[in-house]
Amino acid sequence: MTFEFLDHTADIKIRAKGKTLVDALSESGKALYTAIAGESKIEAKTVKEFTIKIHKPEMLVHHFLTELIFLFSTEHFLASKFDLDLKEAIGYKLTARVSGEIYDPKKHKLLKEVKAATYHELKVAQENNGWVIEVVCDT
C-alpha cells in the first residue's frame, strides 16, 4: 500500500495503490490529507462516519474523496486512520469510519487548500498486484 504525487500542471494528481480496492481508497485518503497538511502528526482523537452507495468504482473514489474534502472544508477535520468496509453486490456500499482531529495551526502545517476531487484523468483499475487509483484534485 502506497501513494505518490504525480506531476500535474496546476492541481494535485494522486496515485494510490493497494492489494484491495479498500486499501487503495485508504491510501488515496492519506494522500489527500498529506497534500493538505503535509507530514503533520494527526492523532486519532475523533471518529467521523459516513456511507456511500454507488454503482461504479470511479464514482466511489470521487464521492469518498469529496466527503473527506467536505469534512476538512466544513469542520477543519484531518483524518489519519481509515477503517473502511466495502460491500459489492449491485454496485458498491462503502461504510467509512475515519479517525483524526481538528486542524490546529500550532500543530499542523497547512500546505494547500484542496477544493474538489475531479473526474478528469480519474482511473480505478485492478492490476496484477492489486488496485490502482489515479485522481486529480483541484487546488
Backbone as CSV, one residue per row, in Angstrom:
resi,resn,N_x,N_y,N_z,CA_x,CA_y,CA_z,C_x,C_y,C_z
1,MET,0.854,-1.181,0.000,0.000,0.000,0.000,0.894,1.237,0.000
2,THR,0.685,2.063,-0.986,1.484,3.276,-1.109,0.682,4.337,-1.842
3,PHE,1.197,5.551,-1.740,0.669,6.607,-2.594,1.829,7.477,-3.020
4,GLU,1.599,8.210,-4.113,2.590,9.167,-4.588,1.862,10.288,-5.305
5,PHE,2.560,11.412,-5.414,2.025,12.547,-6.149,2.680,12.565,-7.524
6,LEU,1.858,12.668,-8.556,2.343,12.704,-9.932,2.370,14.143,-10.426
7,ASP,3.210,14.397,-11.413,3.287,15.743,-11.984,1.958,16.129,-12.610
8,HIS,1.530,17.342,-12.309,0.326,17.899,-12.915,0.517,19.403,-12.974
9,THR,0.045,20.027,-14.031,0.333,21.444,-14.257,-0.130,22.356,-13.131
10,ALA,-1.375,22.301,-12.754,-1.877,23.280,-11.788,-2.454,22.655,-10.524
11,ASP,-2.833,21.413,-10.586,-3.533,20.793,-9.469,-2.688,19.679,-8.855
12,ILE,-3.316,18.842,-8.055,-2.643,17.709,-7.426,-3.128,16.434,-8.105
13,LYS,-2.194,15.589,-8.496,-2.564,14.283,-9.039,-1.994,13.211,-8.119
14,ILE,-2.877,12.328,-7.679,-2.527,11.278,-6.725,-2.576,9.925,-7.426
15,ARG,-1.588,9.089,-7.126,-1.661,7.670,-7.488,-1.597,6.891,-6.175
16,ALA,-2.636,6.106,-5.919,-2.709,5.297,-4.702,-2.822,3.836,-5.093
17,LYS,-2.078,2.982,-4.379,-2.085,1.554,-4.682,-2.406,0.759,-3.427
18,GLY,-3.057,-0.379,-3.643,-3.340,-1.282,-2.537,-3.647,-2.675,-3.052
19,LYS,-3.529,-3.650,-2.165,-3.854,-5.027,-2.552,-5.327,-5.163,-2.890
20,THR,-6.159,-4.384,-2.194,-7.605,-4.397,-2.432,-8.054,-2.983,-2.786
21,LEU,-9.273,-2.868,-3.269,-9.824,-1.540,-3.544,-9.916,-0.728,-2.258
22,VAL,-10.261,-1.369,-1.146,-10.318,-0.679,0.152,-8.950,-0.122,0.522
23,ASP,-7.897,-0.913,0.331,-6.538,-0.439,0.628,-6.183,0.768,-0.234
24,ALA,-6.512,0.710,-1.511,-6.215,1.830,-2.409,-7.021,3.067,-2.026
25,LEU,-8.280,2.888,-1.624,-9.084,4.020,-1.140,-8.449,4.651,0.092
26,SER,-8.025,3.823,1.041,-7.366,4.337,2.249,-6.129,5.149,1.891
27,GLU,-5.343,4.620,0.967,-4.134,5.332,0.546,-4.474,6.651,-0.140
28,SER,-5.561,6.681,-0.909,-5.957,7.939,-1.555,-6.375,8.967,-0.503
29,GLY,-7.024,8.514,0.564,-7.377,9.414,1.662,-6.146,9.953,2.369
30,LYS,-5.171,9.078,2.633,-3.916,9.517,3.258,-3.204,10.535,2.370
31,ALA,-3.195,10.277,1.073,-2.555,11.201,0.135,-3.250,12.556,0.150
32,LEU,-4.571,12.549,0.168,-5.328,13.802,0.201,-4.941,14.636,1.416
33,TYR,-4.932,14.026,2.591,-4.604,14.778,3.804,-3.128,15.150,3.872
34,THR,-2.257,14.370,3.234,-0.851,14.758,3.135,-0.721,15.991,2.246
35,ALA,-1.494,16.058,1.174,-1.484,17.245,0.308,-1.957,18.475,1.074
36,ILE,-2.925,18.296,1.959,-3.469,19.420,2.726,-2.533,19.831,3.858
37,ALA,-2.064,18.857,4.637,-1.341,19.178,5.879,0.080,18.637,5.927
38,GLY,0.602,18.152,4.829,1.967,17.659,4.814,2.142,16.454,5.726
39,GLU,3.299,16.355,6.306,3.621,15.227,7.183,3.273,15.527,8.637
40,SER,2.383,16.471,8.872,1.968,16.814,10.234,1.441,15.580,10.950
41,LYS,1.717,15.500,12.243,1.197,14.402,13.066,-0.286,14.639,13.313
42,ILE,-1.111,13.719,12.849,-2.558,13.803,13.044,-2.959,12.661,13.968
43,GLU,-3.455,13.007,15.130,-3.847,11.994,16.106,-5.281,11.538,15.864
44,ALA,-5.542,10.285,16.183,-6.879,9.700,16.000,-7.722,9.951,17.246
45,LYS,-8.170,11.200,17.418,-8.930,11.600,18.606,-10.439,11.515,18.405
46,THR,-10.894,11.744,17.192,-12.319,11.832,16.883,-12.631,10.924,15.698
47,VAL,-13.832,10.355,15.699,-14.254,9.482,14.602,-15.412,10.129,13.855
48,LYS,-15.327,10.120,12.545,-16.409,10.567,11.664,-16.847,9.358,10.841
49,GLU,-18.148,9.220,10.660,-18.675,8.082,9.908,-19.539,8.560,8.750
50,PHE,-19.448,7.844,7.645,-20.331,8.112,6.513,-20.448,6.856,5.654
51,THR,-21.505,6.818,4.868,-21.773,5.686,3.978,-21.992,6.214,2.565
52,ILE,-21.451,5.484,1.608,-21.619,5.837,0.198,-22.166,4.611,-0.527
53,LYS,-23.247,4.802,-1.261,-23.801,3.747,-2.124,-23.721,4.258,-3.553
54,ILE,-23.055,3.494,-4.407,-22.790,3.983,-5.757,-22.595,2.789,-6.698
55,HIS,-22.713,3.007,-7.991,-22.654,1.903,-8.948,-21.284,1.652,-9.570
56,LYS,-20.460,2.659,-9.696,-19.187,2.493,-10.400,-18.017,2.796,-9.465
57,PRO,-16.894,2.082,-9.617,-15.751,2.324,-8.736,-15.177,3.738,-8.876
58,GLU,-15.230,4.301,-10.085,-14.737,5.672,-10.267,-15.579,6.661,-9.463
59,MET,-16.879,6.452,-9.467,-17.761,7.329,-8.691,-17.539,7.129,-7.191
60,LEU,-17.229,5.908,-6.782,-16.931,5.624,-5.374,-15.716,6.427,-4.917
61,VAL,-14.654,6.401,-5.699,-13.446,7.168,-5.363,-13.774,8.654,-5.283
62,HIS,-14.470,9.156,-6.284,-14.820,10.577,-6.316,-15.643,10.969,-5.088
63,HIS,-16.664,10.200,-4.761,-17.525,10.526,-3.619,-16.782,10.392,-2.288
64,PHE,-15.908,9.393,-2.172,-15.111,9.205,-0.956,-14.216,10.418,-0.703
65,LEU,-13.470,10.826,-1.721,-12.586,11.982,-1.555,-13.383,13.270,-1.355
66,THR,-14.515,13.395,-2.021,-15.374,14.569,-1.839,-15.855,14.660,-0.394
67,GLU,-16.208,13.542,0.197,-16.635,13.528,1.602,-15.488,13.963,2.516
68,LEU,-14.274,13.492,2.247,-13.117,13.884,3.057,-12.818,15.375,2.905
69,ILE,-12.913,15.888,1.690,-12.712,17.324,1.453,-13.784,18.124,2.179
70,PHE,-15.017,17.656,2.133,-16.123,18.312,2.839,-15.844,18.369,4.344
71,LEU,-15.358,17.275,4.926,-15.054,17.259,6.363,-13.989,18.295,6.713
72,PHE,-12.984,18.438,5.846,-11.969,19.453,6.136,-12.517,20.860,5.909
73,SER,-13.241,21.060,4.834,-13.751,22.397,4.496,-14.753,22.921,5.516
74,THR,-15.592,22.050,6.048,-16.655,22.499,6.955,-16.304,22.372,8.428
75,GLU,-15.485,21.372,8.780,-15.176,21.124,10.192,-13.685,21.212,10.501
76,HIS,-12.868,21.466,9.490,-11.405,21.502,9.631,-10.867,20.177,10.169
77,PHE,-11.515,19.089,9.764,-11.166,17.754,10.241,-10.098,17.132,9.356
78,LEU,-9.017,16.670,9.984,-7.939,15.960,9.307,-7.975,14.506,9.753
79,ALA,-7.976,13.582,8.838,-8.023,12.160,9.183,-6.648,11.521,9.053
80,SER,-6.394,10.551,9.926,-5.138,9.810,9.876,-5.359,8.304,9.793
81,LYS,-6.561,7.855,10.132,-6.858,6.423,10.126,-8.160,6.197,9.370
82,PHE,-8.157,5.192,8.514,-9.305,4.905,7.662,-9.743,3.462,7.882
83,ASP,-10.896,3.287,8.498,-11.479,1.962,8.701,-12.641,1.852,7.719
84,LEU,-12.409,1.141,6.637,-13.375,1.089,5.539,-13.902,-0.325,5.354
85,ASP,-15.207,-0.423,5.155,-15.849,-1.703,4.872,-16.588,-1.555,3.545
86,LEU,-16.216,-2.378,2.584,-16.801,-2.283,1.248,-17.567,-3.556,0.922
87,LYS,-18.818,-3.375,0.562,-19.662,-4.487,0.124,-19.943,-4.293,-1.365
88,GLU,-19.816,-5.382,-2.109,-20.112,-5.342,-3.540,-21.270,-6.281,-3.829
89,ALA,-22.315,-5.753,-4.374,-23.455,-6.559,-4.824,-23.874,-5.961,-6.156
90,ILE,-24.933,-5.186,-6.140,-25.297,-4.393,-7.310,-24.699,-3.022,-7.034
91,GLY,-23.480,-2.820,-7.470,-22.765,-1.595,-7.139,-21.928,-1.783,-5.886
92,TYR,-21.639,-0.671,-5.234,-20.757,-0.657,-4.073,-21.430,0.053,-2.911
93,LYS,-21.201,-0.471,-1.713,-21.624,0.215,-0.496,-20.399,0.308,0.404
94,LEU,-19.937,1.537,0.619,-18.776,1.792,1.462,-19.243,2.395,2.778
95,THR,-18.872,1.745,3.872,-19.094,2.305,5.200,-17.728,2.739,5.706
96,ALA,-17.589,4.021,5.992,-16.299,4.583,6.381,-16.348,5.123,7.803
97,ARG,-15.323,4.762,8.567,-15.068,5.353,9.884,-13.656,5.928,9.791
98,VAL,-13.578,7.245,9.767,-12.269,7.890,9.663,-11.961,8.570,10.987
99,SER,-10.745,8.367,11.456,-10.323,8.922,12.740,-9.280,9.994,12.508
100,GLY,-9.356,11.042,13.308,-8.400,12.132,13.186,-8.668,13.198,14.214
101,GLU,-8.346,14.422,13.857,-8.536,15.538,14.775,-8.787,16.822,14.001
102,ILE,-9.199,17.836,14.726,-9.458,19.147,14.142,-8.123,19.846,13.879
103,TYR,-8.031,20.498,12.744,-6.833,21.251,12.370,-6.473,22.259,13.451
104,ASP,-5.211,22.242,13.862,-4.679,23.167,14.860,-3.452,23.837,14.243
105,PRO,-3.515,25.154,13.983,-2.385,25.813,13.318,-1.084,25.745,14.120
106,LYS,-1.166,25.515,15.421,0.044,25.377,16.237,0.700,24.015,16.035
107,LYS,-0.086,23.061,15.572,0.396,21.691,15.444,0.538,21.239,13.988
108,HIS,-0.369,21.690,13.145,-0.413,21.223,11.758,-0.014,22.331,10.791
109,LYS,0.694,21.937,9.757,1.061,22.860,8.696,0.000,22.761,7.603
110,LEU,-0.489,23.886,7.139,-1.467,23.880,6.049,-0.730,24.176,4.749
111,LEU,-0.650,23.197,3.865,0.101,23.348,2.620,-0.757,23.839,1.468
112,LYS,-1.887,23.183,1.263,-2.750,23.520,0.128,-4.203,23.425,0.542
113,GLU,-5.010,24.238,-0.114,-6.452,24.087,0.020,-6.913,23.224,-1.150
114,VAL,-7.412,22.059,-0.836,-7.946,21.182,-1.874,-9.433,21.463,-1.975
115,LYS,-9.864,21.866,-3.160,-11.255,22.294,-3.343,-12.171,21.167,-3.791
116,ALA,-11.656,20.242,-4.606,-12.540,19.205,-5.144,-11.740,18.066,-5.755
117,ALA,-12.309,16.876,-5.666,-11.833,15.749,-6.465,-12.521,15.873,-7.821
118,THR,-11.827,15.498,-8.877,-12.401,15.651,-10.214,-12.500,14.295,-10.917
119,TYR,-13.257,14.287,-11.994,-13.320,13.104,-12.853,-12.247,13.159,-13.942
120,HIS,-11.568,14.297,-14.062,-10.526,14.479,-15.072,-9.368,13.518,-14.788
121,GLU,-9.038,12.677,-15.732,-7.955,11.695,-15.629,-8.175,10.679,-14.506
122,LEU,-9.401,10.520,-14.035,-9.696,9.560,-12.974,-9.553,8.136,-13.503
123,LYS,-8.792,7.344,-12.766,-8.560,5.950,-13.151,-8.708,5.079,-11.911
124,VAL,-9.471,4.022,-12.032,-9.574,2.998,-10.992,-9.434,1.667,-11.715
125,ALA,-8.374,0.928,-11.398,-8.110,-0.294,-12.150,-7.548,-1.385,-11.254
126,GLN,-7.975,-2.603,-11.542,-7.391,-3.765,-10.888,-6.265,-4.258,-11.781
127,GLU,-5.065,-4.315,-11.218,-3.897,-4.753,-11.973,-3.341,-6.022,-11.338
128,ASN,-2.236,-6.509,-11.848,-1.655,-7.766,-11.368,-1.406,-7.789,-9.862
129,ASN,-0.893,-6.710,-9.327,-0.518,-6.672,-7.917,-1.560,-6.011,-7.032
130,GLY,-2.746,-5.756,-7.537,-3.777,-5.116,-6.721,-4.484,-4.011,-7.482
131,TRP,-4.904,-3.001,-6.730,-5.697,-1.900,-7.281,-4.875,-0.622,-7.371
132,VAL,-5.168,0.173,-8.398,-4.529,1.473,-8.592,-5.621,2.516,-8.785
133,ILE,-5.468,3.625,-8.067,-6.351,4.781,-8.226,-5.485,5.953,-8.649
134,GLU,-5.897,6.660,-9.686,-5.279,7.931,-10.052,-6.386,8.960,-10.104
135,VAL,-6.165,10.081,-9.441,-7.197,11.110,-9.359,-6.544,12.488,-9.297
136,VAL,-7.171,13.445,-9.950,-6.730,14.841,-9.909,-7.664,15.601,-8.983
137,CYS,-7.073,16.405,-8.107,-7.852,17.250,-7.195,-7.552,18.712,-7.491
138,ASP,-8.604,19.518,-7.578,-8.455,20.959,-7.789,-7.929,21.616,-6.522
139,THR,-6.983,22.541,-6.715,-6.470,23.312,-5.571,-6.716,24.784,-5.799
